[in-house]
Amino acid sequence: MAQARDGSDQSVVNWVQRIRAASLAPDDLVLEVIKAVIPDSGSIDEDSLRNAAAETFSMLFETSPEVDLFNLTDQQIADVIGFTIGNDICNRVDLLLGQTYEKLKYTPQDVQLVRNEIREYVHGLVRLELDKLGPRPMDAHGLARDVLAATLEVFGE
């Protein structure tokens, strides 16, 4: 994303020019960005990450409808990366706890309440970590590992 903003990679610049010329609707633009950033090899992990990224961009457009995806600030880029990680963690926790929900025979309402609490908790942790980092580069794998571990510690009972 920084390469798109800064014009530091000619292949990225060419891609951005092609995408801008297509005058895509926001949803289609997001799909093109996701396809470019997260290649499709068919793995479940990449599918989860693509879904998480789509959700993150939806969140971004809700809070900043006029945002230019090709001219994000460093903080917006960090937020997109961080919240994509957070959304991916929520997807993974759903998979990990899904069988637990079924075994304990929670009502759909109870499951949704727990899922909402988990999402709120994960997003709060991500925001806290991003705020601590400030403008410094992020260790995405470390962030994912730490947030997932903390989330499972709290909600994995």
N, C-alpha and C positions, 0 to 999 in steps of 0.2 A: 504494500500500500504506500509505503514511503517512496518506493521507486516510481510509482505512478505519479505521486505528488511532485517529487523532485526532478523527474525526467532523467534519472541517473542510469537507466538501462534502456537502450534503444528498442529492444524487442518488446518491453513493457510499454514504452511510448507508442509504438506502432499499434499494439493491441488496444490501448486506451483510445487512440484516434479512431480505430475501426469501430469500437463499441460506442463511442460518442456519436459517430456518424450514423449509427443505426437508430438513434433516438428511441431507445428502449423504454418501456414502462418500468417503474421502480422494481417491481417483482422480477421482471425479466433481467434487469440489470444486476440485481442481487444474484440471480442464478448464474449469470455469466461470470461474475466475480468469484463466486464459490467454485465454479468449475475450473477457473484458472488457478485458484489458490490451493484447492484440495482435489487432486486428480481422482478419477473414478476407476478404481481397480476392482470394485465389487466387494470389498471387505466390509464386514459389519462395523468395524471400527471407523472406517472412512464414512460409511453411511450415517453413523451416529454423529460424527463430527460435522458433516455437511448439514444435517438437520439442526444441529446446535448453532452453526453459523447462520443459517437462515433465520432461526429464532432471534439471534443476536441482532441481525440487521433489521428485523421487524421492530425490535425494541429501540434501536437507534432511530429509525424513521418515526416511531411514535413520539420520541422525546425531541427529535430535531428533524421535522419533516423536510426542511430545505437543505439538508446536508448533501454535500457533494462527495460521493464515495472516492473520487479520485483526487481529493484535496483535503484529506483528513489531517487534523493536527496530530502531533505525536501522542497526546493524551487520548484522543479519540481512537487512534490505532491501538494503543495499549488497552483501552476499554473493550474494543472489539475482540481482541485476542483473549483478554481475561474473561469476558462474559461468554465467549464461545467455549472456552474451557469449562466455565461454570455450568453452562447449559449441557455440555457433553457429560459432565459429572452427574448432573441430575438424570440424564438418560441412563447412565450406567447404574446409578443407585436404584432406579426403577427396575432395571433388569435384575439386579442383585436381590432386591427386596420383594420383587413380584411374587415369588413362590411363598415367601413368608406371609404376605398379605393373604394369599389363597389358603394356606395351611391354618392361619388363625381365624379365617372366615370373617374378615372385616367387611363391613358394609361398603358399598361404593362411595358413600359420603365420607366415611372414616378414612378410606384410602386416599381420597382426594384431599382431605384435610392434612394428612401426613405428607403427601406429595407437595402441597403448597408450603408447609412448614419447612420441608427439606429445601425447596427452591429458594425460599426466603433466606434460610440459613446460609446456603451456598453462595447466593448473590451477595449477602452481607460480608461473608469471609473474603470473597474475591474483591469487593470494593475496598475492604480494610487493607488487604495486601497491596492493591494497586495504589492506594493513598500512601502507604508506607514507602513504596518504591519511588514515587514521584517520577522525575524524568529519567531515572536510571533504567537500563535495559532489563527486561524481564526474563527469568528462567521459566519458560512455559511448562516444561516437564516438572520442575520442582513445585511450581504453583499448583499444578494438577494433582500431584502426589500428596502434597500437604493438605489441600482442601478436601480431597477424597478421604484421606485418613481421618481427618477431624470430623467429617460428616458421618462416616461409618461408625466412629467412636460414639457420637451423640445419638445417631438414629438406628444403629445396628443391633439394638437390644432386643 
